[in-house]
Amino acid sequence: MRLFSALLFAMSLTVAVPEVRAQSASDGAAFADGLAALNTKGFDDKAAAINALAGLGDPRAVDVLQAMSEGLLFYRKEDGLVVVAKEAGRRQYDITDPVSAENLGVVSSRDLRKISANNRLRQLIRGVLGQFALLDEDVDRRIAAALDLMKSPSAEAIPLVSAALTQEEDPAAQKVFQTTLSVLELRADDPATRLQAVEQLASFVDPTLKTHLERLLLHNGDGFVEPDEGIRNAAAVAIERIDRRIAYLTVIENLVFGISLGSVLLLAAIGLAITFGVMGVINMAHGEMIMIGAYSAFVVQQAFRQFLPPELFGFYVVAAVPAAFLLAGTVGLIIERGCIRFLYGRPLETLLATWGISLILQQAVRSLFGANNREVANPAWLAGSIEITSGLTFTVNRLYIIAFSLIVVALLAALMRYSRFGLNMRAVTQNRSMAASMGIATGRVDALTFGLGSGIAGIGGVALSQISNVSPNLGQSFIVDSFMVVVFGGVGSLWGTIVGAFSLGIVNKFLEPFSGAILGKIIVLIAIILFIQKRPRGLFALRGRAAEA
């Protein structure tokens, strides 16, 4: 009976907690009385006193309850004054009056008696301190406190969260508070309140909220957790609505992630498509051009950190793009002039030679930078995520990569369409012998084309450095996928490369949840092989006498 009365008293006081944000402290006498009530032998009485302190909404209660949880709350034997203590030496404590915040000096442990707490009281204190955090001045702490209450919901916290919600001004915190309140109200005594909470949770998409609804449908030894059949039926309908919404948002998420993966494949494959289409060279070192671009971003990042002011660090990515293009393009020119131009018309020897070059480049990078991964930091404008709606969030860096890849493709298309070099490159692609007879220096076109393709691969490496660690093996992860994109889309076709990259990216993302990443790639490879049997030239075959021969 005494326990019931204490709990009833505590619940009535809990309703008053929200006033803490309207007034900085409760009446001093009430706080002193609540503090003195902790000095009792019965744990049930202590639990009632803890709830009473929480109900006062006095911020001084935070230090008191924290000290009690840590075993540092005592009362002085001579007058029964409750004090907060700190160890000040062997069997010595520096004590403070929590009512007046006056330091009472250092006393011997013989003059004090600890106000003990068991595990149940410590758990109660943790919950009370979490409730006090709902009233914190920092919005992030308030949100964290609401999320903690959601993890271990209790009907006793409903009045506090409800009142905190009415006083909350931050939109993000209001949303979290409302969700937490709905989860707590699933445990309310009033069936109408529980039904309203079920209907409110049905509008969310978070799978963790669905688990709270599923709990209502569980059956224990005495019956269902939720005794009301109407509420159980509403919970079942709400779960179905959440599942449908999650499935719908999953499709959108996979589609956007597939486009993001397709953008990465596009940046990796577009340079290969140019060189393969113009020169007919199977360049196994193309992945290393991507790697060189990624390491260029790492070097530029380190230079910005060491030589420029911190406020300019975010611009290192912008500076890394032309640096990677020039470095990878130069390496590509050297490879073409020093090796590949002697092997035209011998595809197998070209494949073996470029494979050897790829091994040399990998080892050179290991010697310069080491074999360990190198981290390239995201600048502030590339970090974070954007929440489109509840349950649908996209990272900023991937959205930028999508836009960046489209810009690169647009610039390349303009170069090929409106520049003299682009005209010569298209002529050599369609009919090399006719282009040579018209005075076009095909060898020069080959060299510049190889440098251009390598430079674009280097730009792709800069983009990849923002979503993955930089390592000597970075390019090897994309070389096979790049060849699949080129063959599927059509050798030498810019549009074919775009369609092929995005198609493979989207298909891979939709296959991965069902088959796994490795098996998904195998399925895609088999599908491309079967497709090539029907259309050997890919989706967009080049037109021209030489191409059609």
Stockholm file with secondary structure:
# STOCKHOLM 1.0

chainA/1-549         MRLFSALLFAMSLTVAVPEVRAQSASDGAAFADGLAALNTKGFDDKAAAINALAGLGDPRAVDVLQAMSEGLLFYRKEDGLVVVAKEAGRRQYDITDPVSAENLGVVSSRDLRKISANNRLRQLIRGVLGQFALLDEDVDRRIAAALDLMKSPSAEAIPLVSAALTQEEDPAAQKVFQTTLSVLELRADDPATRLQAVEQLASFVDPTLKTHLERLLLHNGDGFVEPDEGIRNAAAVAIERIDRRIAYLTVIENLVFGISLGSVLLLAAIGLAITFGVMGVINMAHGEMIMIGAYSAFVVQQAFRQFLPPELFGFYVVAAVPAAFLLAGTVGLIIERGCIRFLYGRPLETLLATWGISLILQQAVRSLFGANNREVANPAWLAGSIEITSGLTFTVNRLYIIAFSLIVVALLAALMRYSRFGLNMRAVTQNRSMAASMGIATGRVDALTFGLGSGIAGIGGVALSQISNVSPNLGQSFIVDSFMVVVFGGVGSLWGTIVGAFSLGIVNKFLEPFSGAILGKIIVLIAIILFIQKRPRGLFALRGRAAEA
#=GR chainA/1-549 SS CHHHHHHHHHHHHHTTGGGGGTSSSCCHHHHHHHHHTTCCSCHHHHHHHHHHHHHHTCTHHHHHHHHHHTTCEEEETTTCCEEEEEECSTTEEEEEETTTTEEEEEEEGGGEEECCCCHHHHHHHHHHHHHHHTTCSSHHHHHHHHHHHHHSCCGGGHHHHHHHHHHCCCHHHHHHHHHHHHHHHTTCSCHHHHHHHHHHHTTCCCHHHHHHHHHHTCEETTEESSCCHHHHHHHHHHHHHHHHHHHHHHHHHHHHHHHHHHHHHHHHHHHHHHHHHHHCCCCTTHHHHHHHHHHHHHHHHHHHHHHSCGGGGGGHHHHHHHHHHHHHHHHHHHHHHHTGGGSTTCHHHHHHHHHHHHHHHHHHHHHHHCSSCBCCCCCGGGCSEEEEETTEEEEHHHHHHHHHHHHHHHHHHHHHHHSHHHHHHHHHHHCHHHHHHTTCCHHHHHHHHHHHHHHHHHHHHHHHHTTSCBCTTTTHHHHHHHHHHHHHHCTTCHHHHHHHHHHHHHHHHHHHHHHCHHHHHHHHHHHHHHHHHHCTTCSSCCCSHHHHC
#=GC SS_cons         CHHHHHHHHHHHHHTTGGGGGTSSSCCHHHHHHHHHTTCCSCHHHHHHHHHHHHHHTCTHHHHHHHHHHTTCEEEETTTCCEEEEEECSTTEEEEEETTTTEEEEEEEGGGEEECCCCHHHHHHHHHHHHHHHTTCSSHHHHHHHHHHHHHSCCGGGHHHHHHHHHHCCCHHHHHHHHHHHHHHHTTCSCHHHHHHHHHHHTTCCCHHHHHHHHHHTCEETTEESSCCHHHHHHHHHHHHHHHHHHHHHHHHHHHHHHHHHHHHHHHHHHHHHHHHHHHCCCCTTHHHHHHHHHHHHHHHHHHHHHHSCGGGGGGHHHHHHHHHHHHHHHHHHHHHHHTGGGSTTCHHHHHHHHHHHHHHHHHHHHHHHCSSCBCCCCCGGGCSEEEEETTEEEEHHHHHHHHHHHHHHHHHHHHHHHSHHHHHHHHHHHCHHHHHHTTCCHHHHHHHHHHHHHHHHHHHHHHHHTTSCBCTTTTHHHHHHHHHHHHHHCTTCHHHHHHHHHHHHHHHHHHHHHHCHHHHHHHHHHHHHHHHHHCTTCSSCCCSHHHHC
//
